[in-house]
Amino acid sequence: MSNFTGMSNGQTPENLSLNNSYTASRENIDVNLYNYLQKLRRRWKPALAVFLLTVGSVAALSTLLKKSYQAEGKLLFKQNNTASLTKVGQGIGELKPLLNDQSPLKTEIERMKTEPILVQTIEKLKLKDEEGKALKPEALNKKLKIEIVSGTDVISLRYQDQDPYTAADVINTLMKLYLDEQVKSTQAETANADGFISNQLPQIEQKLSQAESDLRRFKEANRVVNLAKEKETLVVELANLNQQIANVAAQFQGTQAQTATLNQQLGLNLNQALAANQLGGTPVVESIFKDLADVETELAQQRQRFRDNHPMVQSLLEKRQDLNQKLEGLITETVGSNTKISEGLLRSDGNKENPLEKYISLEIDRISQQRQLASLSQSQQAYLQRAKQLPQIEQQQQDLLRQVEAAEKVYQNLLDSQQELKLLQNQTTGNAQIIELAQLPEKGSSGRLALMVLGLILGLLLSNLSVLLLEMQDRSLKTIPEIKQRFPYKVLGLIPQYTDDEPNGIVVQREPDSFNSEIYRMIQANLKILNQDNPPQVVLVTSSVPGEGKSTIAANLATAIAQLGRRVLLIDGDLRRANQHHLWNMSNHLGLKDVLTHKTSLHEVVARPIERLDLLTVGVVPPNPLALLDSIEMNELIAQAKKDYDFVLIDAPPLPITADVLTLSKLVDGLLFVSRPGVVEQESAAFAQEILVTINKRVLGMVINGVKPSEFERYSYHAKYAKGYFSSKKLPSNSDRTEVAPV
């Protein structure tokens, strides 16, 4: 239903998130403001005293003030028109900050406040202090106010003095002295710059000559004429060489293939082929070939006539063999013993190319092509090496050229600047001018109103500071948020301050229908609801220090539970400072001590102040309470009480006081912690929290007692609605200031 309503109202998740953030921020602001007002309410008397004392002192001081007069003059800062028109000396005296976030006008203001200008002003006007001595520059600067007129290039100068003539004279004199100083500063800058240039020119000229010499030597050493043209030539030459190498390599591969084939066929190398070819052309070999031809012809004729065994045929065969042996001997002698050469290779036929001659020709071509290829490759490597060196040579040349150009530029700039400075040496105008002289002030001011406003502000600051210091000295936990921050336990209820006219102080018994009684019933309801999974039967009530009202709360809570029809046993476990018998106006003759020492039984000792509520007081205080509480009898007593009663409440001592709580905590199901604003200090609260952690027993919740009406209405949300159900005189209000009885 809520989602539907949100959508119908146009609420989106983003809007809801923004609303939640706004609500949280508003609550934080409200809490901080409320805490501040609470502190101010507690310390309003000393704060008011400090405020009145401060304002009164300032008011008395204001009566001693004398009337003073203020004179004002103005300076306009602009660009130098002479430099702008002539383009000469534009950088001299120009207002430029060293850093981008600085204002040049602020620098000029500081120049106006320098001691030389202030001293000249004092001497020229013969300014005196109250003792008649020469006014010090610090005193003059203190009364001088110089600032930039917002959004302009104008500086305003103001000076206050009891004499109106002196006020105007100081401003006018100071402005004129500043303008004179500005002109002198510009002329000094010009003279210094001229001297610097005169000293630098010879050095720069020498550097220029050195740079030009370095460039010339570099070109000579690296044979540099025109690098751009040389790069173009290299590209063309490399392309031609690559083409030639490709062509020659192709020819070489073809020739090499042919020679390899012939070499395999002939079985001769080049030298052998040359020797064999030369041998074939000798007269001896030719004669042998002629004789062999004749023998072969005649042998062919004789074989037609005779058989091979005929003497004629045998004679011709022997002659042929002799001729062949003679030829082989010549071949062996000329070419080598292991080389066989056919007769056809040695014979020359004019109509047919001899393989031996072809082989020799191809080998010669191959060797020639190989040498040509090597020569071309060598040239190619030379060009590539030069091409590889060119970028470095070009870079070095560019570096040298830049050095020459830089030296030339510096040299020329110095010459130009020297000429400009000669024109500026007689300049008598700066970049500032007086646009408003200080006039004689007619009206004076004592400054009493400003001092009173300052006194009010100072009074507020000091009064708030006094509140802060007093609060820092007060170490107690004064508010509910401070208590909740120190003790991180669920708050079961808030007990307000209320008027207690009855002797027993048990409001639930005295006024069962009042709002304060309803608070205790709400505490027991919260105690039951928050622990419904593991409802406690035996509960220990304790606090940090005495005076926080734990005994009163234990008595009222026990009464509220008994009124609901449950059997309740209230045990006063504070054997050192028993109080329950005072609250109930009961006898303390017999009590817990007597039960534990077996002098009497539980049912004989307990008193019944109201129906279904039994009270077990302490009795006579024993000499050693801890021994009784840590005894077996105490364990048996609690075990019996758990059988006979629905609920058992033990009013225990405060945590840091004794070790009794540590002993009793072993016998209970949980602890109910009581705290009261303005009673427990930071250190005691921290110690109590450490003990609670050490006990390691379940803390069922916390009850905050003695809450002031204003704070109670803020944190107890049901308080304002209760006015319609309970009598107004029984509700806490801001007028009810009495405290709950501290127990």
Secondary structure as UniProt FT lines:
FT   HELIX           2..8
FT   TURN            9..10
FT   HELIX           13..42
FT   HELIX           44..62
FT   TURN            63..64
FT   STRAND          68..77
FT   HELIX           81..86
FT   TURN            90..93
FT   TURN            100..101
FT   HELIX           104..112
FT   HELIX           115..125
FT   TURN            130..131
FT   HELIX           137..143
FT   STRAND          144..148
FT   TURN            150..151
FT   STRAND          154..161
FT   HELIX           164..221
FT   TURN            222..223
FT   HELIX           227..266
FT   HELIX           270..280
FT   HELIX           283..305
FT   TURN            308..309
FT   HELIX           311..334
FT   TURN            337..338
FT   HELIX           343..346
FT   TURN            350..351
FT   HELIX           355..424
FT   TURN            425..426
FT   STRAND          432..436
FT   STRAND          444..445
FT   HELIX           448..473
FT   HELIX           480..486
FT   STRAND          491..496
FT   HELIX           507..510
FT   TURN            512..513
FT   HELIX           515..530
FT   STRAND          538..543
FT   TURN            546..547
FT   HELIX           550..563
FT   TURN            564..565
FT   STRAND          568..572
FT   HELIX           580..584
FT   HELIX           592..596
FT   TURN            597..598
FT   HELIX           602..605
FT   STRAND          607..610
FT   TURN            611..612
FT   STRAND          613..616
FT   HELIX           625..629
FT   HELIX           632..644
FT   STRAND          647..651
FT   TURN            655..657
FT   HELIX           660..664
FT   HELIX           665..667
FT   STRAND          670..675
FT   TURN            677..679
FT   HELIX           682..695
FT   STRAND          699..707
FT   HELIX           709..715
FT   TURN            717..720
FT   HELIX           721..724
FT   HELIX           728..730
FT   TURN            734..735
//
